[in-house]
Amino acid sequence: MTGFQAIILVCLNSVPSDRCTEETATDILSKHVETELGCASGWQEVIGRSAQAYEIGSDSYVRTICRRSRDGGSSGREAEDGR
């Protein structure tokens, strides 16, 4: 099965959006999605069920990175960057 990994970065509001990376994020979550469009919308459910749900917007924000999965379930860190 092929697809994409939505890498969900949670960054503090003090971090400019162009500097919100895996190195500067306060938390990194991921979710397998079937399409690149899923990367843009798949994060809401993940964040909504997490401890950060009430912090988003007040002191932090979310940025997603979409990476092609090689086997559909691997970590996005192993796949090509699809930005």
C-alpha positions in Angstrom: 0.0 0.0 0.0 1.3 3.4 -0.9 0.3 6.7 0.5 1.7 9.6 2.4 2.8 10.5 6.0 1.4 13.7 7.3 4.2 14.9 9.7 2.4 17.3 12.1 4.7 19.8 13.8 3.5 21.8 16.8 5.5 25.0 17.2 5.3 27.9 19.6 3.9 31.2 18.3 7.3 32.7 18.9 8.8 30.5 16.2 8.3 32.0 12.7 6.4 29.6 10.4 9.4 29.3 8.0 11.5 28.1 10.9 9.0 25.6 12.2 10.9 22.3 11.5 11.3 18.9 13.1 14.2 20.4 15.1 12.3 23.4 16.5 8.9 21.8 17.1 7.7 21.2 20.6 6.0 18.1 19.5 5.9 15.9 16.4 3.0 13.7 15.5 2.3 11.7 12.3 -0.5 10.0 10.5 -0.7 7.9 7.4 -3.0 9.3 4.7 -3.9 8.1 1.3 -3.5 11.4 -0.7 -1.5 14.6 -0.5 -4.8 16.3 0.3 -5.1 14.2 3.4 -1.9 15.8 4.6 -3.6 19.2 4.7 -6.7 17.9 6.5 -5.6 14.8 8.4 -4.0 16.7 11.2 -7.3 18.0 12.8 -8.3 14.6 14.2 -4.8 13.8 15.5 -4.5 17.2 17.3 -8.1 17.1 18.5 -7.3 13.9 20.4 -4.0 15.0 21.8 -3.0 16.9 24.9 -2.2 20.0 22.7 -5.8 20.4 21.5 -6.5 23.4 23.7 -3.1 25.0 23.3 -3.3 25.4 19.5 -4.1 29.0 18.6 -3.3 30.4 22.0 0.4 29.7 22.4 1.3 27.3 19.5 0.3 26.5 16.0 0.4 23.5 13.6 2.4 23.0 10.4 2.2 19.9 8.4 4.8 18.3 6.1 3.7 15.7 3.5 6.1 12.8 2.7 5.5 9.9 0.4 5.5 6.6 2.3 7.5 3.8 0.8 5.3 1.0 2.3 2.3 3.0 3.5 3.1 2.6 7.2 6.7 3.6 7.7 7.9 6.6 9.5 7.9 9.7 7.4 11.5 10.3 8.3 12.5 7.5 6.0 10.6 8.8 3.0 11.3 11.5 0.5 10.2 15.0 1.4 7.1 15.8 -0.7 6.9 19.6 0.1 
